[in-house]
């Protein structure tokens, strides 16, 4: 099967509701409950934007998960089938000079495997 092009990668029109729950769970490991609630509220209200996959990785300082990861492979299968991906939820951690991927790390890894220059739909605060 041919590798999908960036034009073939589809995005849902908005963030899936369960992604905010996942972001809350993850951010609760990093910050106090009141800060997490405020950040997630701001994410819900934030407009959708986009950044290149490689730039999000560089800003997050995370490493790329391989296709042997079951979650990454699940998202790669969605891309190959033409199913839409939920936009990522990103938080600027200015104190540490990086971006926190509150939700969507596996989707980003899956997408990066197809095209590191792909535009990634996201919300960022």
N, C-alpha and C positions, 0 to 999 in steps of 0.2 A: 504494500500500500504506500502511496506517495505521502511524503511528509507534508502536513498542512502548512500553508503560508500564513503570514500574519493576517492577511485579509480573511482567512478562513476561521480565525479565532473569534468566537462570539462572546459577548458579555450580556448578562442580564441587565434589564433597565435600572435596577436598583439592588442594593445589598439585601441578601436574604436575611429574614428576621433572626434566624438561629445564629447567624454570624455575629450579631451584637452580643448574644449570650456567650458565645465562645470568646469574644474579645474581652468581655467582663471577667470571665474566669481566668484568662491569661493575665490580664493587667492586674488582677487582685494579688498575683504573686509578686508583683513589682512595687505596687503603691498602696496607700491607705484606701479604705473603702470610699471615703468622701471624694477623694481625687479621682478614683476610678469612675464613680457615678457621674462626676462632672465631665470627664473626658468622653465617656460613652454618649452622654447627652449631646455634647458638641459634635461628635461623629455623626449621630443621627441627623443633625441639622446641617451638616456640611454638604456642599455641592459635590457632585462627581467631577473628578478631574482625571488626568492621566500622566504617567511618567513612563520612561523606558524601563524595561525589566532590569537591564544591567545597572542602571542608575539606582534603582531601589535596592538591589543587592549591595552595591557599594556603600550606600548611605546606611544600610542596616547593619553592615559588618558581619552578616551571617554567611555561613557557607552553604553551598548548593547541595541539596539532598539528591541522591541518585535515584534512578528509576527502580532500584530494588526496594524502595520505600513504597509500601502498599497504598498510602494516601496519594503519593505523587503519581503512581501508576493509574489509580482510579481517575485522577484529574486529567492525565494524558489521554485516557480512553474517552473521556467526555469531549476533549478537544478533537480527537480523531472522528468521533461520531457527529460533531457539529453542535453539541449541546452547549448552551450558554454557561459561562462561569460567573459566579458572584464577584462583584468588585472587592478589592482588598480594603482593609481598614488600617490606616497608618497613623502614627502619632509621632510628632517631632519631639525628640528628647534633646532640647537645646543645651541642657546642662552637661550632657555627655557627647554632644555633637554627632548624634546619629538619629536614625529613624527606627522606631519600634513597629514591627509588623504585628499589630494586635490581632488580626485574623487574615488568613490567606497565604501563609508561608508555603503550604503544599501546592496551592494553585500557582504561585509564582515560580516555584521550582519546576513544575510541570511545563509551564509556558516557556520558561527560559530554555528548556531542552529543545524546543522547536525553533525559537528565535530570540536571542538575547537582546535584539533591538526592538522587539515588539512593544507596542504601547499597551500599558496595563491600566485598566480602569480602576479607580480607587477613590476613597475619601481620605483626606488628610487634615489633621488639626495640629 
